[in-house]
Amino acid sequence: MKKIVVKFGGSNLRKPQDIDRIVNVVQTYQRPLILVVSAFYGITNALITCVQAAKEGAGTKAALAESQSYTQHLRRLKRELIEANVADQAQRERIEQALAVRIDQLDRYLTGIHCIGDVPTFVYDAILSYGERLSSLLLTEVLQSRGIQAREALPEDIGLITDGVFGNSACDFAASKESVAQALAGEGVVVVPGFYGVDRDGKATLFGRGGSDYSAASIACCIAAESLDVWKDVDGFLSADPGTVTTPRSIAQLNYLEAAELSYFGAKILHPRTVEPLFDQDIPIRILNITKPERGLQPYTIINGQRKVTKDVVKSVTSTDDVAILKLHGPGVGFKAGILARVTNQLDSLGINIKSVLTAQTAINILLARDHLDAAYAALAEHHLAGVVEVSRNAEVAIVAVVGDGVLEASDVGSAIASRALSAAIASGVRVCLAAAGASEVAAYMLVHQDDTKLALQAVHAEFFGA
């Protein structure tokens, strides 16, 4: 029997009683499972803050005390979790000692930063992996205390090998598949910390923020899983953000491309790279809601490789404000050869990813993540590219996208999907900066003034869903 990979994210790990919910879910399956877990909610952000403070205050007693204070906080937090979920005192003490070993390791890393006044990339990735390492150990011990056969398996122990890129690595499937499949074989429940793998030298490399979903998908690929089950605290993918639209519709089925684009353009259900490892084997992703135990193992959304254009082409309207525009002005920048190549090479050398490029005769618009804008602007403004008379930037924008297989081909009463979305936004008074269709087979998007994001979402959702 193929195994199921089950992913629990930080939204499932906020309070001590959330562990109980996870245990109940595991018991519901009544079969061997691979569990992939995130850090407890807020832990990764706290570790990032802690690392930055340690680096900035290197060598000072105050900064060292701050780091030690945080690790003490972690000890108290884990103690509270143990006391809330493990009844036997002897088991509590044993689990607390096991967790203390990992927190001591983290403490040594943070102390090392103080000593050297720097954070090497491999140290940064190692430190941030400890949120997941603590979660996996704690959950394994709680499952065992409830009489469930469970063991922990760290990425370095199962051979989950990456391409070695610190901070944003990808799984090396050729190097990983055989060892991961062998290590995760057998009965019982295996708990794996998400978010990281290891390079060929055994150093932790992160899969990027939110990368535990990608970890789970990579493991599912390596073991040819029956499915990847992702447990959330919401009802799967919806036609829009329920905080913006009054009555969003639940989406029962998406294909891989639709799910990837929805995630890329702001839907926070999955990490955008989650579907990558699953394409070739057509392993379905099932989105379930842990707050609704009455549904059992019935998913709200199933994601697979089936591509079928239906009458209701648009599946969802979504948005993200993690975008900014870097614009190169010049009377012939869209015609002059080599400008874009030099720009991309310059930004690549700084580790800056380009989301998209829209060109015209007199301007090249480069879309970037917002936190990369200032560095990119500084680099290109100083580079004095031939033919570029001005470099400008705009961070007061957001992307609003319509996603659905067939958005570029389908029509409804002679009206193209992308045109309808743009017209609905403009008719509602939305200030549209740019619009694009054709970059993806399943998505069209517009850049709007950031203050108009909610208005745009409501207008476009009403155009396609009537509410």
LOMIVO-309932 format. One record per residue (C-alpha): residue in three letters; x, y, z. Coordinates in Angstrom, 3 decimals. Each point is the difference from the previous one (the first is absolute). Layout:
<sites>
SITE  residuo        c1        c2        c3
SITE      ALA         X         Y         Z
...
</sites>
This chain:
<sites>
SITE  residuo        c1        c2        c3
SITE      MET     0.000     0.000     0.000
SITE      LYS     1.277     3.460    -0.902
SITE      LYS     0.435     2.394     2.876
SITE      ILE    -1.611     3.387     0.489
SITE      VAL     2.130     3.026     0.822
SITE      VAL    -1.834     2.228     2.479
SITE      LYS     1.063     3.629     0.480
SITE      PHE    -0.800     2.093     3.105
SITE      GLY     0.907     3.677    -0.252
SITE      GLY     0.556     2.736     2.524
SITE      SER    -3.698     0.898    -0.085
SITE      ASN    -0.628    -3.446     1.552
SITE      LEU     2.598     0.667     2.700
SITE      ARG    -1.029     3.117     1.897
SITE      LYS    -1.193    -1.255     3.384
SITE      PRO     0.757    -2.996     2.259
SITE      GLN    -3.397    -1.561    -0.802
SITE      ASP     0.825    -0.003    -3.719
SITE      ILE     2.214    -3.029     0.631
SITE      ASP    -3.130    -1.894     1.045
SITE      ARG    -1.617     0.803    -3.339
SITE      ILE     3.003    -1.343    -1.870
SITE      VAL     0.028    -3.203     2.046
SITE      ASN    -3.714    -0.489    -0.740
SITE      VAL     0.632     0.473    -3.733
SITE      VAL     2.826    -2.552     0.055
SITE      GLN    -2.248    -2.508     1.747
SITE      THR    -2.754     0.588    -2.576
SITE      TYR     2.193    -1.242    -2.862
SITE      GLN     0.589    -3.422     1.637
SITE      ARG     2.970    -0.718    -2.285
SITE      PRO     3.742     0.706    -0.261
SITE      LEU     0.678     3.681    -0.700
SITE      ILE     2.813     2.416    -0.706
SITE      LEU    -0.623     3.210     1.943
SITE      VAL     1.788     3.197    -1.046
SITE      VAL    -0.247     2.808     2.544
SITE      SER     0.717     3.719     0.086
SITE      ALA     1.254     2.012     2.929
SITE      PHE    -2.497     1.208     2.561
SITE      TYR    -1.693     3.206    -1.115
SITE      GLY     2.308     3.005     0.315
SITE      ILE     3.162    -1.946     0.893
SITE      THR     1.771     0.498    -3.356
SITE      ASN    -0.648     3.747     0.018
SITE      ALA     1.303     0.177     3.560
SITE      LEU     3.156    -1.877    -0.992
SITE      ILE     0.584     2.430    -2.892
SITE      THR    -0.329     2.923     2.423
SITE      CYS     2.289    -1.725     2.474
SITE      VAL     2.696    -0.595    -2.630
SITE      GLN    -0.146     3.585    -1.184
SITE      ALA     0.242     1.326     3.552
SITE      ALA     2.926    -2.306     0.731
SITE      LYS     1.809     1.174    -3.130
SITE      GLU    -0.589     3.711     0.621
SITE      GLY     0.963    -0.237     3.648
SITE      ALA     2.930    -2.355    -0.448
SITE      GLY     2.293    -0.013     2.993
SITE      THR    -2.333     1.932     2.320
SITE      LYS    -1.347    -1.450     3.216
SITE      ALA    -3.467     1.399    -0.716
SITE      ALA    -0.306    -1.838    -3.327
SITE      LEU     1.311    -3.238     1.463
SITE      ALA    -2.525     0.300     2.843
SITE      GLU    -2.772     0.539    -2.566
SITE      SER     0.909    -3.208    -1.853
SITE      GLN     0.168    -1.962     3.239
SITE      SER    -3.339     1.487     1.032
SITE      TYR    -1.598    -1.304    -3.204
SITE      THR     1.326    -3.520     0.406
SITE      GLN    -1.293     0.066     3.577
SITE      HIS    -3.365     1.026    -1.416
SITE      LEU     0.142    -3.012    -2.329
SITE      ARG     0.694    -2.283     2.959
SITE      ARG    -3.035     1.374     1.848
SITE      LEU    -2.202    -0.293    -3.085
SITE      LYS     0.962    -3.611    -0.631
SITE      ARG    -0.468    -0.808     3.690
SITE      GLU    -3.549     1.381    -0.168
SITE      LEU    -0.701    -2.066    -3.106
SITE      ILE     1.293    -3.150     1.681
SITE      GLU    -2.029     0.586     3.166
SITE      ALA    -3.159     0.581    -2.048
SITE      ASN     0.398    -3.130    -2.129
SITE      VAL     1.852    -2.644     2.040
SITE      ALA    -1.539    -1.347     3.203
SITE      ASP     2.825    -2.176     1.344
SITE      GLN     2.598     1.937     2.013
SITE      ALA     2.889    -2.297    -0.907
SITE      GLN    -0.791     0.376    -3.697
SITE      ARG    -0.211     3.770     0.421
SITE      GLU     3.478     0.162     1.486
SITE      ARG     1.473    -2.220    -2.717
SITE      ILE    -1.571     2.096    -2.790
SITE      GLU     1.117     3.236     1.624
SITE      GLN     3.578    -1.274     0.146
SITE      ALA    -0.098    -1.004    -3.683
SITE      LEU    -1.282     3.432    -1.010
SITE      ALA     2.608     1.670     2.218
SITE      VAL     2.754    -1.646    -2.056
SITE      ARG    -1.315     1.658    -3.185
SITE      ILE    -0.516     3.373     1.651
SITE      ASP     3.580    -0.208     1.307
SITE      GLN     1.178    -0.530    -3.587
SITE      LEU    -1.925     3.092    -1.086
SITE      ASP     1.443     1.952     2.917
SITE      ARG     3.527    -0.872    -1.112
SITE      TYR    -0.681     1.255    -3.528
SITE      LEU    -1.325     3.310     1.321
SITE      THR     2.960     0.365     2.359
SITE      GLY     2.329    -0.637    -2.934
SITE      ILE    -1.506     2.940    -1.887
SITE      HIS     0.895     2.256     2.920
SITE      CYS     3.561    -1.245    -0.079
SITE      ILE     0.670     0.481    -3.723
SITE      GLY    -2.289     2.981    -0.637
SITE      ASP    -1.401    -1.559    -3.171
SITE      VAL    -2.569    -2.536    -1.168
SITE      PRO     1.351    -2.348    -2.704
SITE      THR    -2.740    -1.225    -2.309
SITE      PHE     0.317    -3.596     1.190
SITE      VAL    -0.337     1.132     3.627
SITE      TYR    -3.072     2.104    -0.821
SITE      ASP    -1.717    -2.961    -1.666
SITE      ALA     0.939    -2.316     2.856
SITE      ILE    -1.415     2.366     2.623
SITE      LEU    -3.308     0.494    -1.810
SITE      SER    -0.452    -3.759    -0.379
SITE      TYR    -0.288    -0.402     3.766
SITE      GLY    -3.638     1.065     0.122
SITE      GLU    -0.883    -3.095    -2.029
SITE      ARG     2.503    -2.221     1.819
SITE      LEU    -1.666     0.826     3.325
SITE      SER    -3.501    -0.588    -1.402
SITE      SER     0.863    -3.406    -1.462
SITE      LEU     1.641    -1.230     3.179
SITE      LEU    -2.847     1.207     2.198
SITE      LEU    -2.712    -1.486    -2.212
SITE      THR     1.805    -3.341    -0.240
SITE      GLU     0.277    -0.231     3.767
SITE      VAL    -3.666     0.941     0.538
SITE      LEU    -1.147    -2.611    -2.533
SITE      GLN     2.076    -2.639     1.791
SITE      SER    -1.450     1.043     3.366
SITE      ARG    -3.503    -0.609    -1.461
SITE      GLY     0.898    -3.531    -1.007
SITE      ILE     0.593     0.726    -3.695
SITE      GLN     2.987    -1.630    -1.682
SITE      ALA     2.032     3.007    -1.129
SITE      ARG     3.577     0.975    -0.719
SITE      GLU     1.738     3.195    -1.084
SITE      ALA     2.063     0.168    -3.203
SITE      LEU     2.121     3.090    -0.658
SITE      PRO     0.792     1.025    -3.615
SITE      GLU     3.698    -0.612     0.648
SITE      ASP    -0.797    -3.552     1.134
SITE      ILE    -2.256    -0.947    -2.914
SITE      GLY     2.163     1.564    -2.724
SITE      LEU    -2.294     2.822    -1.134
SITE      ILE     2.699     1.587    -2.163
SITE      THR    -0.279     3.499    -1.466
SITE      ASP     1.792     1.955    -2.715
SITE      GLY     1.993     1.746     2.729
SITE      VAL    -1.438     3.498    -0.458
SITE      PHE    -0.262     1.531     3.459
SITE      GLY    -3.231     1.796     0.777
SITE      ASN    -1.936    -1.189    -3.052
SITE      SER     1.045    -3.519    -0.944
SITE      ALA    -1.713    -2.641    -2.113
SITE      CYS    -0.070    -3.739     0.538
SITE      ASP     2.492    -2.083    -1.975
SITE      PHE    -2.360    -2.856    -0.818
SITE      ALA     2.593    -2.143    -1.751
SITE      ALA     2.090     0.018     3.174
SITE      SER    -2.932    -0.276     2.420
SITE      LYS    -2.606    -2.424    -1.293
SITE      GLU     1.605    -3.323     0.862
SITE      SER     1.268     0.948     3.455
SITE      VAL    -3.204     1.794     1.027
SITE      ALA    -2.206    -2.876    -1.151
SITE      GLN     2.096    -2.517     1.948
SITE      ALA     0.187     2.135     3.138
SITE      LEU    -3.756     0.601     0.111
SITE      ALA    -1.061    -3.582    -0.703
SITE      GLY    -1.631    -2.141     2.652
SITE      GLU    -2.953     0.217     2.313
SITE      GLY    -1.083     2.692     2.402
SITE      VAL     0.168     3.770    -0.234
SITE      VAL     3.168     1.827    -1.038
SITE      VAL     0.312     3.679     0.921
SITE      VAL     2.268     2.172    -2.169
SITE      PRO     0.784     3.674     0.647
SITE      GLY    -0.815     2.090    -3.050
SITE      PHE     1.616     3.149    -1.402
SITE      TYR     3.478    -1.385    -0.629
SITE      GLY     2.095    -2.681    -1.625
SITE      VAL     3.766    -0.446     0.006
SITE      ASP     2.691     0.566    -2.593
SITE      ARG     2.505    -2.690    -0.919
SITE      ASP     2.196     1.067     2.919
SITE      GLY    -2.857    -0.460     2.472
SITE      LYS    -0.642     3.720     0.599
SITE      ALA    -3.620     1.115     0.416
SITE      THR    -1.362     2.003    -2.931
SITE      LEU    -3.436     1.596     0.211
SITE      PHE    -2.713    -0.435    -2.624
SITE      GLY    -1.001     3.670     0.348
SITE      ARG    -2.626     1.613     2.211
SITE      GLY    -3.048    -2.220     0.204
SITE      GLY     2.088    -2.805    -1.445
SITE      SER    -1.397    -2.771     2.212
SITE      ASP    -2.687    -0.560    -2.651
SITE      TYR     2.776    -0.536    -2.543
SITE      SER     1.749    -2.375     2.443
SITE      ALA    -3.153    -2.079     0.254
SITE      ALA    -0.477    -0.035    -3.781
SITE      SER     3.625    -1.020    -0.534
SITE      ILE    -0.356    -2.896     2.419
SITE      ALA    -3.289    -1.008    -1.655
SITE      CYS     1.838    -0.100    -3.324
SITE      CYS     2.887    -2.047     1.420
SITE      ILE    -2.288    -2.690     1.420
SITE      ALA    -2.616     0.137    -2.805
SITE      ALA    -2.673     0.814     2.564
SITE      GLU    -3.697    -0.683    -0.398
SITE      SER    -0.695     3.657     0.755
SITE      LEU     1.307     3.086     1.742
SITE      ASP    -2.545     1.045     2.639
SITE      VAL     0.414     3.599     1.166
SITE      TRP    -1.898     0.897     3.159
SITE      LYS    -0.993     3.645     0.407
SITE      ASP    -2.381     1.959     2.216
SITE      VAL    -2.069     1.208    -2.991
SITE      ASP    -2.307    -1.651    -2.540
SITE      GLY     2.553    -0.542    -2.737
SITE      PHE     0.341     2.334    -2.982
SITE      LEU    -2.770     2.582    -0.398
SITE      SER    -1.117     2.280    -2.828
SITE      ALA     1.416     2.963     1.964
SITE      ASP     1.348     0.973     3.406
SITE      PRO    -2.924    -0.258     2.469
SITE      GLY     1.362     3.078     1.749
SITE      THR    -0.647     2.005    -3.177
SITE      VAL    -3.036    -1.623    -1.636
SITE      THR    -3.163    -0.753     1.976
SITE      THR    -0.974    -3.341    -1.546
SITE      PRO     2.972    -1.706    -1.674
SITE      ARG    -0.607    -3.404    -1.544
SITE      SER     1.902    -3.129     0.903
SITE      ILE     2.043    -1.544    -2.830
SITE      ALA    -0.356    -3.778    -0.121
SITE      GLN     2.615    -0.680    -2.683
SITE      LEU     3.040     1.755    -1.434
SITE      ASN     2.691    -1.190    -2.354
SITE      TYR     3.673     0.431     0.812
SITE      LEU     0.423     3.118    -2.136
SITE      GLU    -2.982     1.740     1.550
SITE      ALA     1.159    -0.787     3.533
SITE      ALA     3.540     1.180    -0.761
SITE      GLU    -1.183     3.309    -1.450
SITE      LEU    -2.470     0.622     2.817
SITE      SER     2.786    -0.560     2.512
SITE      TYR     2.416     2.181    -1.977
SITE      PHE    -2.497     2.851    -0.192
SITE      GLY    -0.783     0.040     3.700
SITE      ALA    -2.291    -2.848     1.092
SITE      LYS     1.578    -1.159     3.257
SITE      ILE    -1.162    -3.623    -0.062
SITE      LEU     3.138    -1.494    -1.546
SITE      HIS     3.569     1.039    -0.665
SITE      PRO     0.236     0.811    -3.758
SITE      ARG     2.595    -2.743    -0.594
SITE      THR    -2.022    -2.782     1.634
SITE      VAL    -1.316    -1.442    -3.248
SITE      GLU     3.415    -0.202    -1.717
SITE      PRO     1.071    -3.427     1.300
SITE      LEU    -3.423    -1.579    -0.592
SITE      PHE    -0.592     0.675    -3.717
SITE      ASP     1.658    -3.036    -1.513
SITE      GLN    -1.602    -2.536     2.340
SITE      ASP    -3.390     1.747     0.148
SITE      ILE    -0.098    -0.266     3.794
SITE      PRO    -3.123     1.847     1.196
SITE      ILE     0.077     2.699     2.672
SITE      ARG    -2.962    -0.056     2.356
SITE      ILE    -0.806     3.088     2.104
SITE      LEU    -1.804    -0.806     3.265
SITE      ASN    -1.220     2.109     2.933
SITE      ILE     1.247    -1.068     3.426
SITE      THR    -2.620     2.135     1.781
SITE      LYS    -2.846    -2.091    -1.451
SITE      PRO     0.530    -3.552     1.270
SITE      GLU    -3.557    -0.935    -0.985
SITE      ARG     1.153    -0.151    -3.642
SITE      GLY     2.565    -2.661     0.811
SITE      LEU     2.403    -0.471    -2.909
SITE      GLN    -2.245     1.646    -2.590
SITE      PRO     1.994     2.781    -1.711
SITE      TYR    -1.330     3.421    -0.936
SITE      THR     2.276     0.355    -3.022
SITE      ILE     1.747    -2.672    -2.089
SITE      ILE     2.902     1.034    -2.245
SITE      ASN     1.198    -2.298    -2.771
SITE      GLY     1.181    -0.079    -3.598
SITE      GLN    -3.435    -0.006    -1.612
SITE      ARG    -0.374     2.969    -2.340
SITE      LYS    -3.546     0.708    -1.096
SITE      VAL    -1.405     3.330    -1.124
SITE      THR    -3.506     0.380     1.388
SITE      LYS    -2.733     2.566    -0.558
SITE      ASP     0.949     1.733     3.241
SITE      VAL     3.555     0.695    -1.100
SITE      VAL     1.095     2.306     2.816
SITE      LYS     0.666    -2.008     3.151
SITE      SER     1.228     2.798     2.234
SITE      VAL     0.988     3.638     0.293
SITE      THR     3.041     0.644     2.166
SITE      SER     2.529     2.694     0.853
SITE      THR     3.420     0.680     1.439
SITE      ASP     1.746     3.188     1.078
SITE      ASP     3.422    -1.665    -0.060
SITE      VAL     0.832     1.763    -3.240
SITE      ALA     1.602     3.220    -1.197
SITE      ILE     0.773     1.563    -3.376
SITE      LEU     3.483     0.992    -1.093
SITE      LYS    -0.306     2.024    -3.205
SITE      LEU     2.723     0.822    -2.530
SITE      HIS    -0.854     3.066    -2.112
SITE      GLY     1.486     0.935    -3.358
SITE      PRO    -1.229     0.825    -3.515
SITE      GLY     1.237    -3.308    -1.392
SITE      VAL     0.435    -2.399     2.917
SITE      GLY    -2.539    -2.412    -1.426
SITE      PHE     1.863    -0.161    -3.288
SITE      LYS     3.666     0.208     0.974
SITE      ALA     1.619    -3.446     0.125
SITE      GLY     1.719    -1.225     3.154
SITE      ILE    -1.535     2.311     2.612
SITE      LEU    -2.205    -2.630     1.579
SITE      ALA     2.832    -2.557    -0.006
SITE      ARG     2.295     2.373     1.871
SITE      VAL    -2.754     0.801     2.493
SITE      THR    -0.790    -3.626     0.743
SITE      ASN     3.690    -0.858     0.382
SITE      GLN     0.494     2.879     2.411
SITE      LEU    -2.998    -0.952     2.126
SITE      ASP     0.901    -3.680    -0.085
SITE      SER     3.458     0.799     1.363
SITE      LEU    -1.748     1.555     3.023
SITE      GLY    -2.284    -2.997     0.518
SITE      ILE    -3.078     2.028    -1.026
SITE      ASN    -2.771    -1.989    -1.676
SITE      ILE    -2.050     1.592    -2.781
SITE      LYS    -3.703    -0.858     0.190
SITE      SER    -0.944     1.324    -3.427
SITE      VAL     0.993     2.469    -2.716
SITE      LEU    -2.356     2.163    -2.077
SITE      THR     1.569     2.054    -2.771
SITE      ALA    -0.924     2.893    -2.254
SITE      GLN     2.013     2.185    -2.374
SITE      THR     0.730     2.608     2.684
SITE      ALA    -0.021    -2.055     3.206
SITE      ILE     0.930    -3.367     1.452
SITE      ASN    -2.055    -0.930     3.069
SITE      ILE     1.622    -2.556     2.281
SITE      LEU    -2.100    -1.577     2.749
SITE      LEU     1.893    -0.969     3.154
SITE      ALA    -0.717    -1.069     3.546
SITE      ARG    -0.533     3.153     2.028
SITE      ASP     2.939    -0.551     2.356
SITE      HIS     2.361    -0.226    -3.005
SITE      LEU    -1.047     3.321    -1.535
SITE      ASP     2.441     2.365     1.715
SITE      ALA     3.042    -2.191    -0.666
SITE      ALA    -1.004    -0.451    -3.637
SITE      TYR    -0.608     3.724    -0.451
SITE      ALA     3.366     0.896     1.503
SITE      ALA     1.812    -2.501    -2.213
SITE      LEU    -1.604     1.107    -3.276
SITE      ALA     0.047     3.726     0.794
SITE      GLU     3.764    -0.239     0.530
SITE      HIS     0.564    -2.272    -3.008
SITE      HIS    -0.708     2.765    -2.589
SITE      LEU    -1.395    -2.303    -2.680
SITE      ALA     0.333     1.322    -3.525
SITE      GLY    -3.364     1.183    -1.308
SITE      VAL    -1.558     0.284     3.469
SITE      VAL    -0.600     3.632     0.911
SITE      GLU    -1.782    -0.633     3.316
SITE      VAL    -0.642    -2.806     2.489
SITE      SER    -3.118     0.315     2.160
SITE      ARG    -1.669    -2.199     2.605
SITE      ASN    -3.495    -0.523     1.338
SITE      ALA    -0.797    -2.083     3.071
SITE      GLU    -3.597     1.215     0.376
SITE      VAL    -1.482    -2.731    -2.189
SITE      ALA    -1.607    -3.407     0.343
SITE      ILE    -0.784    -2.834    -2.398
SITE      VAL    -3.586    -1.132    -0.522
SITE      ALA    -0.269    -3.213    -2.034
SITE      VAL    -2.772    -2.140    -1.449
SITE      VAL     0.926    -3.683    -0.131
SITE      GLY    -1.628    -2.867    -1.857
SITE      ASP     0.881    -2.426    -2.765
SITE      GLY    -1.124     1.659    -3.216
SITE      VAL     0.088     3.670     0.993
SITE      LEU     1.866     0.830    -3.212
SITE      GLU    -2.155    -2.061    -2.360
SITE      ALA    -3.462     0.082     1.499
SITE      SER    -2.662     2.583    -0.777
SITE      ASP    -3.391     0.738     1.449
SITE      VAL    -2.478     1.888    -2.184
SITE      GLY     2.940     1.144    -2.097
SITE      SER     1.872     1.493     2.939
SITE      ALA     3.503    -1.297     0.768
SITE      ILE     0.721    -0.848     3.639
SITE      ALA     2.998     2.312     0.381
SITE      SER    -1.890     2.899    -1.604
SITE      ARG    -3.008    -0.537     2.267
SITE      ALA     2.205     0.039     3.093
SITE      LEU     1.771     3.191    -1.079
SITE      SER    -3.249     1.717    -1.008
SITE      ALA    -1.670    -0.902     3.308
SITE      ALA     2.898     1.451     1.967
SITE      ILE     0.150     3.239    -1.992
SITE      ALA    -3.790     0.454     0.130
SITE      SER     0.227    -0.156     3.797
SITE      GLY     2.559     2.779     0.118
SITE      VAL     3.072    -2.170     0.500
SITE      ARG     3.254     1.669    -1.050
SITE      VAL     1.646    -2.589    -2.267
SITE      CYS     3.737     0.446    -0.592
SITE      LEU     0.698    -2.956    -2.293
SITE      ALA    -1.821    -3.053    -1.314
SITE      ALA     1.310    -3.246    -1.455
SITE      ALA    -1.382    -3.165    -1.552
SITE      GLY     1.865    -2.784    -1.737
SITE      ALA     2.860    -0.570     2.416
SITE      SER    -1.893    -3.013     1.358
SITE      GLU    -2.555    -2.310    -1.570
SITE      VAL    -2.231     0.246     3.051
SITE      ALA     0.383     3.542     1.350
SITE      ALA    -0.396     3.645    -0.950
SITE      TYR     0.899     2.850     2.309
SITE      MET     0.061     3.730     0.497
SITE      LEU     2.067     2.267     2.201
SITE      VAL    -2.131     2.464     1.915
SITE      HIS     0.671     2.773     2.470
SITE      GLN     0.491    -1.716     3.343
SITE      ASP    -2.833     1.965     1.632
SITE      ASP    -2.421    -1.363    -2.628
SITE      THR     0.784    -3.693     0.536
SITE      LYS    -3.141    -0.832     1.964
SITE      LEU    -2.214     1.939    -2.399
SITE      ALA     1.550    -1.812    -2.967
SITE      LEU    -0.480    -3.421     1.572
SITE      GLN    -3.634     0.718     0.784
SITE      ALA    -0.731     1.373    -3.456
SITE      VAL     1.646    -2.863    -1.890
SITE      HIS    -1.518    -2.656     2.289
SITE      ALA    -3.449     1.519    -0.535
SITE      GLU     0.548    -0.079    -3.775
SITE      PHE     0.575    -3.766    -0.028
SITE      PHE    -1.798    -1.271     3.076
SITE      GLY    -2.750     2.539     0.511
SITE      ALA     1.025     0.939     3.551
</sites>
